[in-house]
Amino acid sequence: MASVIGVRFRNAGKLYYFDPGPFWPTAGDAVIVETVRGIEYGEVVTGVKEVSDELITPPLKKVIRIATAEDAQHDADNRAREKDAMALCQAKVLDHKLQMKLVGCEYTFDNSKILFYFISDKRVDFRGLVKDLAAAFHTRIELRQIGVRDEAKMMGGLGMCGRPVCCAQFLGDFQPVSIKMAKEQNLSLNPTKISGICGRLMCCLKYEEDHYEATRKRMPRMGREVLTPDGAGTVVDLNILKETVRVRIPKGDGAEQKDYPLSDIQRVQAPARPIRKERAEDAQAVDPDALPAEDDLPDVSPEEDYLAEFAGEEGISEDEALAEIREIAEEDDVLPDIPDSEEE
């Protein structure tokens, strides 16, 4: 365990840990710290606390000092100079006819380096641009190519919900998002409705995914027969957030649909498969004394054990369970390690 403080250098940027040393800053204070880029001005997000050594990337650098009013003014001056640097760099990009779009610019606190961020569909040879910028600013120049999500994080904007985009407000790191999450949440698979301003899948699809996965495992599958307080019926719809199941129950010549809480639903276990006549005759003809000892019996393979467990949980036969597992695997582009059935 080590005593650290959490420091953030830009709005919604990643949180970094530093050793407070003799200083004990609180959340909201500004500090001057040393980073791999040089001396930086940052804001304390979390006060002094104990964290495990696994969460710390050694070596843990110390806080140089608590920021003063002069440090705050110097940081504000750097922010103002970034606008002029962006304009000059944009002009140089046009002069060199480079296929790149400038997104942002940052001065390090000690003015030892200027960083320019850009996006491009391909690799860009910007060696000539760096030489011109170094001659103009008389300092080190660094150009970094970023992705469209990083561009949205730096530029900001409004999402389709009407609120500022999450990445520019509070997200420190981007989490992987897949189209399977939208399908799991019964959302429209229209790309225009599930994509953010960056053109990628919305980060908010990840927020409720764990709840959907955990709840869906406790609910029956679509099309399964279940028992309700009003009798047996077939599952036609699931509401994951409300944890309710819509069941179609036969009524005379027709049927009615009704929503039930998950606690009122009971799954119907599939009946045991009858033993074939020839197998039953063979079993009767076997001498019990000739059977092998229990220790000599072959172990059931993990695949067969998993298949039987899955079939028992879903109340279906093993052949039906095998077909469902393959269907899920084909949707996820994953081939299950399950033996073929006897019929194939």
JOBELQUI-V910537 format. One line per field, one symbol per residue. ss: DSSP state (@ for helix, = for strand, . for the rest). psi: psi as a letter, one per 40 degrees, with the letter a starting at -180 (. if undefined). A space follows every 10 residues. Layout:
ss=???
psi=???
This chain:
ss=.=======.. .....====. .........= =====..=== ========== =.@@@..... .=====..@@ @@@@@@@@@@ @@@@@@@@@@ @@@@@@.... =======... ..=======. ......@@@@ @@@@@@@..= =====..@@@ @@@@@..=.. ...=.@@@.. ........@@ @@@@...... @@@@=..... =.@@@@..@@ @@@@@@@@.. ....====.. =========. ...======= =..======= =@@@.==... ......@@@@ @@@@@..@@@ ...@@@.... .@@@@@@@@@ @@@@...@@@ @@@@@@@@@@ @......... ....
psi=iihiihhhdi hfiihiiihd beigiiheii ihihadeahi hihhdhahih iiddehhiih iihdihiidd dddddddddd dddddddddd dddddefigi hhdiihhide feihhhhiii eiihgfdddd ddddddefii hhhhhiiddd dddddaahie eeiiiddede hdihihhidd ddddefiheh deeeiaeeei ihdedddedd dddddddeii iheihihide aiahheihhd defihhhhhh gbeaiihihi ideehhihhi iihihidddd ddddehhdee iiiddeiiih iddddddddd dddefiiddd dddddddddd defhhighii idd.
